[in-house]
Amino acid sequence: MPVQPRSVEERLPMLEGQMQHLRDLPERVTNLESQFVQLRQEIRDGFSAIRSEMKERFVELSAQMRMLHEDAITRIATTGEGRRPKKR
């Protein structure tokens, strides 16, 4: 079925509505831009917090590993004390 051409009186309100949507675009784009900037800052802050926490845990883990290593060395040295050297 062919589309009937519309009169100027019918097309004018449609065009005005479309123009209003276009007039709102710059404000909407600005709002989106500010939301992206905010999201980017939140993500950056989140990653920074994660990095800080990982660094703290790494320092704690390193201290525990050092303590266990020193304990193992002490135990190895202690188990060797009081034994006679093997004769060959």
C-alpha positions in Angstrom: 0.0 0.0 0.0 1.6 3.3 -1.0 2.2 5.9 1.7 0.0 9.0 1.3 1.9 12.3 1.3 1.2 14.4 4.4 0.3 18.0 4.4 2.5 20.7 5.9 0.0 21.0 8.8 0.5 17.3 9.7 4.3 17.3 9.2 5.0 20.5 11.1 4.2 19.1 14.6 6.2 15.9 13.9 9.2 18.0 12.8 8.9 20.2 15.9 8.9 17.1 18.1 12.0 15.8 16.3 13.7 19.2 16.6 13.0 19.2 20.4 14.8 15.9 20.7 17.7 17.3 18.8 17.8 20.4 21.0 18.1 18.1 24.1 21.0 16.2 22.7 23.9 18.5 23.8 22.6 18.4 27.4 22.2 14.7 27.3 25.7 14.2 25.9 27.1 16.5 28.6 25.3 14.4 31.3 26.7 11.2 29.8 30.2 12.7 29.7 30.1 13.7 33.4 28.8 10.1 34.2 31.7 8.6 32.3 34.2 10.9 34.1 32.7 9.9 37.5 32.7 6.2 36.6 36.4 6.4 35.5 37.3 8.1 38.8 35.4 5.4 40.8 37.2 2.6 38.9 40.6 4.3 39.3 39.9 4.7 43.1 38.8 1.0 43.3 42.0 -0.2 41.6 44.1 2.0 43.7 42.5 0.5 46.9 43.1 -3.0 45.6 46.7 -2.3 44.8 47.2 -0.8 48.3 45.6 -3.8 49.9 47.7 -6.3 47.8 50.9 -4.4 48.7 50.0 -4.6 52.4 49.3 -8.3 52.2 52.5 -8.9 50.2 54.5 -7.2 53.0 52.7 -9.3 55.6 53.3 -12.5 53.6 57.0 -11.7 53.1 57.4 -11.2 56.9 55.7 -14.5 57.6 57.8 -16.3 55.0 61.0 -14.7 56.4 60.0 -15.9 59.9 59.3 -19.4 58.7 62.6 -19.5 56.8 64.5 -18.4 59.9 62.6 -21.0 62.0 63.4 -23.7 59.5 67.1 -22.8 59.5 67.2 -22.8 63.3 65.5 -26.2 63.5 68.0 -27.6 60.9 70.9 -26.3 62.9 69.4 -27.6 66.2 68.8 -31.1 64.9 72.5 -31.3 63.9 73.8 -30.3 67.3 74.9 -33.1 69.6 75.5 -35.6 66.9 78.8 -37.0 66.3 80.3 -36.4 62.9 80.3 -39.6 60.8 83.6 -41.2 60.4 84.7 -42.2 56.9 
